[in-house]
Amino acid sequence: MNSFDINRFGRALRWMISVNFRSLLMWTLGLTLGVAMGELMVRAMIQTTTPQETHTTGILGGFFVVYIIIGVVVGICNLFVELDKKPRRQAFLMLPATNLEKFLAATVFATVSGFVMMHLSFIVGDTLRVVFRALFYGDSWNSFVFPEVVKMMTFDGISSYHSLGYRLMSLAFLVSGLVWLHSFYTLGGTLFRKYAFVISSIVLVAGITAFVWFKRHHGGSMFYTYYTADVMEEGVGAMTYVLTAFFAVFSFVNYWLSFHIFKGFELITNKWMNYDFYK
């Protein structure tokens, strides 16, 4: 079993789904109720001082953008968290599939399940809040928050009013950045056995802080748009090309390291990591 086989990959993925389905369902139900109750409480508190519907929706929309992003990356970081116990870890490692097929099955499951869980819990919870407020308080049936969230998560750089070159570079930067972020948290979730999201996020924040400091003291522009005599001028700075190349190269490096660490998985590991660096 040296070559990749889609059927073996599918069976490994089904195993991941069957083992994690119950806990995933419980988390989704719990988050759905949390979203509904949270929206009800926040809306009630905000409307006592600011009765405008659009203002309240905007505040909730901004909060749930962060909610979805954090939830998805937590899901990516927890790609092997259900394999912490020895019997389940042993069953996974003994699946009739190659290391690559098992690694891809775990990665795909963690990514898709986290994405679906966060979006589904938010949309259903938001709908429950709308139904409850409409039935008991007479609010509008069209006071959903998720259209505002979609609008906030839309990247302006790929909008049609920009030039083609600007949009293409914006799209390349966006895609490479998202892939790198996914690879970074995949590496953290593969390497660390505990607190993978916390440790990875601390490293990420430290890196962003260092980049902002460097950019502030040494210059370097990215995307810029300004108006001269009502004429829009726009351009892409050299820093954008550097970062896009960085994201592309280190996405590959992160995935390669993640797979290398996964191939070294053992039934018994130390308390903090899935890989023994001294073997």
C-alpha positions as CSV (number, residue, x, y, z in Angstrom):
1,M,0.0,0.0,0.0
2,N,2.4,2.6,-1.2
3,S,0.2,4.5,-3.7
4,F,-2.8,6.7,-2.8
5,D,-6.2,4.9,-3.1
6,I,-9.4,6.9,-3.0
7,N,-11.4,4.0,-1.6
8,R,-9.0,3.4,1.3
9,F,-9.1,7.2,2.0
10,G,-12.9,7.1,1.9
11,R,-13.0,4.3,4.4
12,A,-10.6,6.1,6.7
13,L,-12.7,9.2,6.5
14,R,-15.8,7.3,7.3
15,W,-14.1,5.8,10.3
16,M,-13.2,9.4,11.5
17,I,-16.8,10.5,11.0
18,S,-18.3,7.5,12.8
19,V,-16.0,7.8,15.8
20,N,-16.4,11.6,16.1
21,F,-20.0,12.0,15.0
22,R,-21.6,11.9,18.5
23,S,-19.3,14.5,20.0
24,L,-19.5,16.7,16.9
25,L,-23.3,16.6,17.1
26,M,-23.3,17.5,20.8
27,W,-20.9,20.4,20.2
28,T,-23.1,21.6,17.3
29,L,-26.3,21.5,19.4
30,G,-24.6,23.2,22.4
31,L,-23.1,25.9,20.2
32,T,-26.5,26.5,18.5
33,L,-28.2,27.0,21.8
34,G,-25.3,29.2,22.9
35,V,-25.6,31.4,19.8
36,A,-29.4,31.8,20.2
37,M,-29.1,32.6,23.9
38,G,-26.1,34.9,23.4
39,E,-27.9,36.9,20.7
40,L,-31.0,37.3,22.8
41,M,-29.1,38.6,25.7
42,V,-26.8,40.9,23.7
43,R,-29.6,42.3,21.6
44,A,-31.7,43.0,24.8
45,M,-28.8,44.8,26.4
46,I,-27.9,46.8,23.3
47,Q,-31.4,47.8,22.5
48,T,-31.9,49.4,25.9
49,T,-29.4,52.1,24.9
50,T,-29.3,51.9,21.1
51,P,-32.7,50.9,19.6
52,Q,-31.5,51.1,16.0
53,E,-31.8,47.6,14.4
54,T,-28.9,48.1,12.0
55,H,-26.5,49.1,14.7
56,T,-27.3,46.0,16.8
57,T,-27.0,43.7,13.8
58,G,-23.6,45.2,12.9
59,I,-22.3,44.6,16.4
60,L,-23.5,41.0,16.4
61,G,-22.2,40.5,12.9
62,G,-18.7,41.6,14.0
63,F,-18.7,39.3,17.0
64,F,-19.8,36.3,15.0
65,V,-17.1,36.8,12.3
66,V,-14.6,36.3,15.1
67,Y,-16.7,33.4,16.5
68,I,-16.6,31.5,13.2
69,I,-12.9,32.1,12.5
70,I,-11.9,31.0,16.0
71,G,-14.2,27.9,15.8
72,V,-12.8,26.8,12.5
73,V,-9.1,27.1,13.5
74,V,-9.9,25.3,16.8
75,G,-11.4,22.5,14.8
76,I,-8.3,22.3,12.6
77,C,-6.0,22.3,15.7
78,N,-8.1,19.4,17.2
79,L,-7.7,17.1,14.2
80,F,-6.1,14.4,16.5
81,V,-7.6,15.3,19.8
82,E,-10.1,12.4,19.7
83,L,-7.1,10.0,19.4
84,D,-5.7,10.9,22.8
85,K,-6.9,7.7,24.4
86,K,-4.7,4.6,23.7
87,P,-7.5,2.2,22.3
88,R,-8.8,4.8,19.8
89,R,-5.3,5.8,18.8
90,Q,-4.4,2.2,18.3
91,A,-7.5,1.6,16.2
92,F,-6.7,4.6,14.0
93,L,-3.1,3.7,13.4
94,M,-4.1,0.1,12.5
95,L,-6.6,1.1,9.8
96,P,-5.9,-0.6,6.5
97,A,-4.7,2.6,4.8
98,T,-1.4,4.3,4.1
99,N,-0.1,7.0,6.4
100,L,-0.9,9.6,3.7
101,E,-4.5,8.4,3.4
102,K,-5.0,8.5,7.2
103,F,-3.4,11.9,7.6
104,L,-5.5,13.3,4.8
105,A,-8.7,11.8,6.2
106,A,-8.0,13.4,9.6
107,T,-7.2,16.7,8.1
108,V,-10.2,16.8,5.8
109,F,-12.5,15.7,8.6
110,A,-11.2,18.3,11.0
111,T,-11.4,21.1,8.4
112,V,-14.8,20.3,7.0
113,S,-16.4,19.4,10.3
114,G,-15.2,22.6,12.0
115,F,-16.4,24.7,9.1
116,V,-19.8,23.1,9.0
117,M,-20.2,23.0,12.8
118,M,-19.5,26.7,13.2
119,H,-21.6,27.9,10.3
120,L,-24.5,25.6,11.0
121,S,-24.6,26.5,14.7
122,F,-24.5,30.2,13.9
123,I,-27.2,30.0,11.2
124,V,-29.6,27.8,13.1
125,G,-29.0,29.8,16.4
126,D,-29.5,33.1,14.6
127,T,-32.8,31.7,13.1
128,L,-34.0,30.5,16.5
129,R,-33.4,34.0,17.8
130,V,-35.3,35.6,15.0
131,V,-38.3,33.2,15.4
132,F,-38.4,33.7,19.2
133,R,-38.2,37.5,18.9
134,A,-40.8,37.6,16.1
135,L,-43.3,35.4,18.0
136,F,-43.0,37.0,21.5
137,Y,-41.8,40.5,20.9
138,G,-43.1,41.3,17.4
139,D,-39.7,41.9,15.9
140,S,-39.1,41.7,12.1
141,W,-38.9,38.3,10.6
142,N,-36.1,39.6,8.5
143,S,-33.6,40.6,11.2
144,F,-31.1,37.9,10.5
145,V,-27.4,38.5,11.4
146,F,-25.7,36.1,9.0
147,P,-26.1,38.3,5.9
148,E,-24.1,40.9,7.8
149,V,-21.5,38.3,8.6
150,V,-21.2,37.3,4.9
151,K,-20.8,41.0,4.0
152,M,-18.1,41.5,6.6
153,M,-16.1,38.4,5.6
154,T,-16.1,39.5,1.9
155,F,-12.6,40.6,0.9
156,D,-12.8,44.1,-0.8
157,G,-9.7,43.5,-2.9
158,I,-11.5,41.2,-5.3
159,S,-14.4,43.6,-5.9
160,S,-15.3,44.3,-9.5
161,Y,-14.5,48.0,-9.3
162,H,-10.7,47.3,-8.9
163,S,-8.4,46.7,-11.9
164,L,-7.8,43.1,-13.1
165,G,-4.2,43.0,-11.9
166,Y,-5.2,44.3,-8.5
167,R,-7.9,41.7,-8.2
168,L,-5.8,38.8,-9.3
169,M,-3.0,39.7,-6.8
170,S,-5.6,40.2,-4.1
171,L,-7.0,36.8,-4.8
172,A,-3.6,35.2,-4.8
173,F,-2.7,36.9,-1.5
174,L,-6.0,35.8,0.0
175,V,-5.9,32.2,-1.1
176,S,-2.2,31.7,-0.2
177,G,-2.8,33.4,3.2
178,L,-5.7,31.1,4.0
179,V,-3.8,28.0,2.9
180,W,-0.8,29.0,5.0
181,L,-3.1,29.7,8.0
182,H,-4.6,26.2,7.6
183,S,-1.2,24.6,7.3
184,F,0.1,26.5,10.3
185,Y,-2.7,25.3,12.6
186,T,-2.5,21.8,11.1
187,L,1.1,21.7,12.1
188,G,0.2,22.9,15.6
189,G,-2.5,20.3,15.9
190,T,-0.3,17.5,14.7
191,L,2.7,18.5,16.9
192,F,1.1,19.4,20.2
193,R,-1.0,16.9,22.1
194,K,-2.4,19.5,24.5
195,Y,-3.4,23.2,24.1
196,A,-2.5,23.1,20.4
197,F,-4.7,26.1,19.6
198,V,-3.4,28.2,22.5
199,I,0.2,27.5,21.8
200,S,-0.2,28.0,18.0
201,S,-2.1,31.2,18.5
202,I,0.5,32.7,20.8
203,V,3.2,31.9,18.2
204,L,1.0,33.5,15.5
205,V,0.3,36.6,17.5
206,A,4.0,37.0,18.2
207,G,4.8,36.6,14.5
208,I,2.1,39.2,13.5
209,T,3.4,41.6,16.1
210,A,7.0,41.2,14.8
211,F,5.8,41.8,11.3
212,V,3.8,45.0,12.2
213,W,6.9,46.3,14.1
214,F,9.1,45.6,11.1
215,K,6.7,47.2,8.7
216,R,6.3,50.3,10.9
217,H,10.0,50.9,11.3
218,H,11.3,49.8,7.9
219,G,8.3,50.6,5.6
220,G,6.9,48.5,2.9
221,S,3.4,48.9,1.4
222,M,0.9,46.2,0.5
223,F,-2.4,47.2,-1.2
224,Y,-3.1,50.9,-1.4
225,T,-5.9,52.9,-2.9
226,Y,-6.2,56.7,-2.9
227,Y,-8.0,59.4,-4.9
228,T,-6.5,62.3,-6.8
229,A,-8.9,64.8,-8.3
230,D,-11.7,62.3,-8.0
231,V,-9.6,59.7,-9.9
232,M,-8.9,56.4,-8.1
233,E,-5.3,55.4,-8.0
234,E,-4.4,51.9,-6.8
235,G,-1.4,49.6,-6.6
236,V,0.2,46.6,-5.1
237,G,3.3,47.0,-3.0
238,A,6.4,44.8,-3.0
239,M,5.5,43.5,0.5
240,T,2.4,41.8,-1.0
241,Y,4.5,39.8,-3.4
242,V,7.0,38.8,-0.6
243,L,4.2,37.7,1.7
244,T,2.4,35.8,-1.0
245,A,5.6,33.9,-1.9
246,F,6.2,33.3,1.9
247,F,2.7,31.9,2.3
248,A,3.1,29.6,-0.7
249,V,6.5,28.2,0.3
250,F,5.8,27.7,4.0
251,S,2.4,26.2,3.4
252,F,4.2,23.4,1.7
253,V,6.8,23.2,4.5
254,N,4.1,23.2,7.2
255,Y,2.1,20.4,5.5
256,W,5.3,18.4,5.0
257,L,6.3,18.7,8.6
258,S,2.8,17.8,9.7
259,F,2.9,14.6,7.7
260,H,6.4,13.8,8.8
261,I,5.3,14.2,12.5
262,F,2.2,12.1,11.9
263,K,4.3,9.2,10.4
264,G,6.2,9.2,13.7
265,F,3.0,8.8,15.8
266,E,3.2,6.1,18.6
267,L,0.7,4.7,21.0
268,I,2.5,6.2,24.0
269,T,3.9,9.7,23.7
270,N,5.0,12.4,26.2
271,K,2.5,14.7,27.9
272,W,2.7,17.7,25.5
273,M,3.7,16.4,22.1
274,N,2.8,13.7,19.6
275,Y,6.4,13.4,18.4
276,D,9.5,12.2,20.2
277,F,12.4,14.4,19.1
278,Y,14.9,12.2,20.9
279,K,14.2,8.9,19.2
